[in-house]
Amino acid sequence: MGYGWNVLPHPPYSPDLAPSDYWLFGDMTRAFEGRSFNSRGAVEAALKQYFASRPAGFYRNGIHKLRERWRHVVDNDGQYN
């Protein structure tokens, strides 16, 4: 049973093509820049607040950017920069 998806060729791991790396972690880095935490509870509270503060479109936009990032890598023969 197929899902109607096309499987696109890409390396097993590519930071330019992993939405968590190019979209989520970059945004988290900026959000937490200059902050320090003195307990696990403080980190957990900050993360809960961070995720709750992101609008639904934030995640959708990251996934939509995957197509253009993939195209850039393919057009540049696997070069990510």
Sequence and secondary structure as in RCSB ss.txt:
>XXXX:A:sequence
MGYGWNVLPHPPYSPDLAPSDYWLFGDMTRAFEGRSFNSRGAVEAALKQYFASRPAGFYRNGIHKLRERWRHVVD
NDGQYN
>XXXX:A:secstr
   S       S  TTT HIIIIIHHHHHHHHTT   SSHHHHHHHHHHHHHHS HHHHHHHHHHHHHHHHHHHH
TTT   
